[in-house]
């Protein structure tokens, strides 16, 4: 009887088959490409057949490769379940979590949350990728991250989307601006002033475009003088008097305290969801479950100042 092959070969094969790229698989597993190729060659020698059809431009699974992929996925899930069961019994929770977040969440919400999580679970290592909403969704679809946290709606119906909390967006203007005499502004009033926008593909930008459409206005009729990919850059440009903008209330708390800009409520109000996004059928590591449960403790609280309220939140694990 043949001996069972080492799971490293299976992991290498599974990653190549999932990404259909030796280069991407090597990056994902933090291995060299020759090492990946060696693992695949050993597996093909073990089965005495090719698992991939290779051309100059692409690779595809052979008929045998398709079957091996199907069983490998189940085997690796069982390995993971076995390890999680042992760790749960022994009280050890560890692993590497790859998560993605859009910029507002990554810059203004996650640092405090992940810091607290790391104190509770020091053996869990988190790798965070920051991108706009389309980038996060793409990484989830390609299994490059375990789950994402995004601002705004997700159009892909094949992904699971779970609401975390609602986020309120507001207008910001520099002090001395004609609108500073108001606490609330009609969206039509913003059309009269230079506007500083997020870049194309930004979740914030997409939500604002839809907001203008619902008001029978065109976002493109704004006097857009800048398109910036950084929230900090937008706030700086507004504070220096270069224009007005619309941003998440969560992103401007320190700027309000320092008197850098003035916040104006929008009429009608503008809200968008902060959501968790992940693949519906993907088996989740115990470490992922712990992080999701931890984040839910925060998501249950809606507050205008996340930083001020965090010390009052209970982060006790519910398990």
ABEGO torsion letter per residue (X at the ends): XBBBBBAAAAAAAAAAAAAGBAAAAAAAAGBBAAAAAAAAAAAAAAAGBBABBBBAABBBBBAAAAAAAAAAAAAAAAAAAAAAAAAAAAGBBBEBBBBBBBAAAAAAAAAAAAAAAAAABAABBBBBBBBBAAAAAAAAAAGABABBBBBEBBABAABBBBBABBBBBBBBBBBGBAAAABABBBAAAAAABBBBBBBBGBAAAAAAAAAAAAAGBBAAABBBABBBABAAAAAAAAAAGAEBBBBBAAAAAAAAAAGABBBBBBOBBBBBBBBBBBBAABBBBAAAAAAAAAAAAAAABBBABAAAAAAABBABBAX
